[in-house]
Amino acid sequence: MRRLSVSLLLLLAAVSVSADYREFRGWPVDAALEQKLRAAAEQTFAEFPKLEREDLAISLIDLNGGRADFNGDVPFYPASVIKIFFMADIYLQKQQSLGDVDRALKEMIVVSDNDATAYLVDILADTCPGEELQGRSLRRFTERRRNINRHFSKLGYDISAMMKPWSFGPYGRELQLLGEKRVNRNRLTANDTAALMLWIARGRAPGSTAMMELLHRQLDPVREDENQVKEFIGEALPAGSKLWSKAGWTSEVRHDAAYVELPGGQKFVLVIFTRGQARDLTLVPKITRNILEITYR
């Protein structure tokens, strides 16, 4: 009996860890929800005629129902949304208690600091920055960074999370790592991101409680030391809502990934990826309003 109990506990632990992306794929697709999401996308294209169809991706998971997406499997450069994956990998690899990791996690997620992210990426991959490398040394450096991708591949993902986010770089071996035609550039889909947010929000990922604390955004009043509510999903939420999120933006893309609890009790994961209209600060809030008005009115 004792052996059976131990075996059952080990099996449950294995299921919990491996449930991530495969759990998302098993989440029922809701045809009615998908029709509403597509209506919200069409309304967005009418309101933003410069936005190309291939430059918008949305993934929506209703925690009390099904899921739907629009271009959910189309790859995008994720900008700082990739930091959710670095955060999750820290807990998956049980490295949260090393050095300044705890402080770096907070700065990476709460204020989206790139220096903190660089520190964590080197810890995850056991690499260090520096001058250009040659031959075997470069191959070893590249394979160590590719280990981050492998960690998520075991959970059912097909992503690229090898590169540090930069404000002006990359330099030296980091530029080499990017590769010809930027082959190793970070890459996510809206569905990838929604799957990870679902895993964390449901408390099934290692470190879920700590990660939810880092992702929490104050809506009333909005904190002054961050800008991941205004101009993003949080700006469009009704009073009394609760938000956990991570935004990402560059001159090319403008994204947000969120877990939301509305005052009426609805709970959902919403990921919005946009490309080509990053200077329009009204885009992500307007997409969110369209979704809320059509889906949750």
BELRA-V707397 format. One line per field, one symbol per residue. ss: DSSP state (~ for helix, > for strand, _ for the rest). psi: psi as a letter, one per 40 degrees, with the letter a starting at -180 (. if undefined). burial: 1 if it has 16 or more other ideal C-beta (glycine too) atoms within 10 Angstrom, else 0. A space follows every 50 residues. Layout:
ss=???
psi=???
burial=???
This chain:
ss=_~~~~~~~~~~~~~~~~~_~~~~~~~__>_~~~~~~~~~~~~~~~~~___ __~~~>>>>>>>____>>>>_____>__~~~~~~~~~~~~~~________ ~~~~~~~~~~___~~~~~~~~~~~~_________~~~~~~~~~~~~~~~~ ~~~______>___________~~~~~~~_~~~____>>_~~~~~~~~~~~ ~______~~~~~~~~>>_>__>__________~~~~_____>>>>>>>>_ __>>>>>>>>>_____>>>>>>>>>_______~~~~~~~~~~~~~__
psi=dddddddddddddddddeecdddddehhhhdddddddddddddddddgee hideehhhhhhheebaiiihfdehiihebeddddddddddddefeeehbf ddddddddddefhdddddddddddefiiiaiiiibddddddddddedddd ddddeeigihfdiihideaiibddddddihffdeiihiiddddddddddd defeihedddddddehhhdgihieeigecheadddeiiieiihhihihia edihiihihhhideehhihhhhhiiefdeheedddddddddddddf.
burial=00000000000000000011101100100100110110011011000100 10001111111110101111110111111111111111111100000000 10011011110111011111101110100000100000001100111110 11001110111111100001001101110000010111111111111111 10001111011001101010000000011011111110001011111111 00111111111000011111111110110000111111111101100
